């Protein structure tokens, strides 16, 4: 990664007026895994937000927020001082985008700088950035600004340069059985108490290391949608085994542990439950996965 290069590129984009204030497209309730999970459980699942140097990552929505602080020159007053402070704050926020992205966990194998079985590129696209707000304090003559950009999607920052083919014999084969459980709308993985750390490309494996599911990406293409959404819930609050709402059904699975490389390890009994759910694999491919973590 080259933070200095990105910072200069972003600053030039702002000064040239190329920063796009376009509003991000929000998912419809029927397409929003977290909304479905809330309906199915009747619980207020809180967003999983991670604070990093320079900003935050909202793992529930798949967005990065960069924060910058600017200060007006001593010889400026009134609106001129406010305008200069806000302009400086946006420039610093744009520089901080690179700092935030440097701390994003890509998935099992490390962060963006070191990804097992491939290379990840994070490109900051000026058209993907959106100005959220800027606050000015006349007493200190400083402004605080926030910029937002999506990790995934057409204007997202994550794309795969070259992901090696998974070695033969390391995949868990979904059994060809007649499903005995009803279809559900969302899969809930209860990872509380397991020291779960959110990542862009999570992976699910068996106890003996065979891969159950990971995002399938083509080299050079952007990540279309978050592989999984992350929310938080107090460990004392149980996730109901039976849906609380007729309009949304969920399947709750608890990984037995987190692998040393960050993958979710599933027990044979839970693999059977997934296999007996007719649309479980489809939901995984569609990103209808919600991982519940500790606050």
BELSULSUL-V604916 format. One record per run of one state. SS is the DSSP state (A for helix, B for strand, O for the rest). FROM is the first residue (numbers start at 1). LEN is the number of residues. Records with the same first field share a line. If there is no record, write none. Layout:
SS=FROM-LEN  FROM-LEN
//
This chain:
O=1-2  16-13  32-1  42-4  48-1  53-2  59-4  72-6  103-2  108-2  112-6  123-3  129-1  138-4  151-7  164-7  172-9  182-4  191-10  202-1  207-4  215-7  223-6  233-12  246-2  249-1  254-3  259-5  267-1  276-1  278-2  286-3  294-2
A=3-13  29-3  33-9  78-25  126-3  268-8  280-6
B=46-2  49-4  55-4  63-9  105-3  110-2  118-5  130-8  142-9  158-6  171-1  181-1  186-5  201-1  203-4  211-4  222-1  229-4  245-1  248-1  250-4  257-2  264-3  277-1  289-5
//
